[in-house]
Amino acid sequence: METSVHIRVLDQLDQLSALENPLRHKDVRSLEGKLRGYYRLRIGEYRLIFELDPMNRNISVNSIVPRGNAY
């Protein structure tokens, strides 16, 4: 991944963690099927797959992958 993508990912994670409810972010969607319980954050051509622990306000990043390989 390029340095510019790293910077965008970190910026988006900062924005997401600052929200009271990160799931209300416009680019967050819940996943279905075998990925139920996970969420994705769209960052340009990349998808960040994560879990959310709302009690501890913890975002656990599982993967950051190009859009075509995300699911």
PAMIKOL-64522 format. One line per field, with one value per residue (C-alpha): x, z, y; residue number from 1; residue in three letters. Coordinates in Angstrom, 2 decimals, padded with zeros to 5 digits, always signed. Example, Ala and Ser with C-alpha at 12.3 -4.5 7.8 and 13.67 -1.06 7.14 Angstrom:
2
u: (+012.30 +013.67)
w: (+007.80 +007.14)
v: (-004.50 -001.06)
num: (1 2)
residu: (ALA SER)
REM end
This chain:
71
u: (+000.00 +001.25 +002.14 -000.76 -003.18 -001.68 -002.27 -005.88 -006.54 -005.17 -007.14 -010.37 -009.77 -009.24 -012.50 -014.35 -013.10 -014.09 -017.74 -020.15 -021.57 -019.04 -021.66 -023.48 -020.51 -021.64 -019.06 -019.63 -021.82 -022.56 -021.52 -023.69 -023.34 -020.12 -018.91 -021.94 -020.82 -018.14 -018.33 -016.58 -015.33 -014.90 -011.64 -011.39 -010.49 -009.79 -012.06 -011.24 -012.94 -013.41 -015.25 -016.67 -016.83 -019.26 -018.94 -015.20 -015.34 -012.77 -012.38 -010.49 -009.21 -009.19 -007.97 -007.41 -007.75 -008.38 -012.08 -012.18 -010.58 -012.47 -015.23)
w: (+000.00 -000.84 +001.78 +000.69 +001.28 +004.74 +005.59 +004.34 +006.33 +009.54 +008.94 +008.38 +011.52 +013.54 +012.20 +012.86 +016.43 +017.19 +016.41 +019.20 +017.01 +014.34 +012.60 +011.51 +009.38 +005.77 +004.43 +006.98 +006.10 +007.98 +006.28 +005.83 +005.53 +006.87 +007.66 +009.82 +012.83 +010.83 +009.14 +006.20 +005.79 +002.25 +001.73 -001.98 -003.77 -000.47 +002.07 +005.75 +007.43 +011.17 +014.30 +016.83 +020.59 +021.53 +025.29 +025.25 +022.18 +020.47 +016.71 +015.72 +012.15 +010.55 +007.07 +004.57 +001.03 -002.50 -003.26 -005.67 -003.13 -000.04 +000.30)
v: (+000.00 +003.47 +006.05 +008.26 +005.38 +004.79 +008.43 +008.29 +005.11 +006.63 +009.83 +007.91 +005.80 +008.98 +010.42 +007.17 +006.85 +010.46 +009.76 +008.89 +006.11 +005.07 +002.95 +006.11 +007.22 +007.64 +005.16 +002.37 -000.60 -003.81 -007.02 -010.08 -013.84 -015.32 -011.77 -010.90 -008.90 -007.13 -003.74 -002.16 +001.35 +002.60 +004.49 +005.21 +001.98 +000.20 -001.43 -001.56 -004.52 -004.07 -005.15 -002.74 -003.17 -000.39 -000.98 -000.24 +002.04 -000.16 -000.56 -003.73 -003.63 -007.07 -006.18 -003.39 -004.67 -003.40 -003.20 -006.15 -008.51 -007.38 -009.93)
num: (1 2 3 4 5 6 7 8 9 10 11 12 13 14 15 16 17 18 19 20 21 22 23 24 25 26 27 28 29 30 31 32 33 34 35 36 37 38 39 40 41 42 43 44 45 46 47 48 49 50 51 52 53 54 55 56 57 58 59 60 61 62 63 64 65 66 67 68 69 70 71)
residu: (MET GLU THR SER VAL HIS ILE ARG VAL LEU ASP GLN LEU ASP GLN LEU SER ALA LEU GLU ASN PRO LEU ARG HIS LYS ASP VAL ARG SER LEU GLU GLY LYS LEU ARG GLY TYR TYR ARG LEU ARG ILE GLY GLU TYR ARG LEU ILE PHE GLU LEU ASP PRO MET ASN ARG ASN ILE SER VAL ASN SER ILE VAL PRO ARG GLY ASN ALA TYR)
REM end
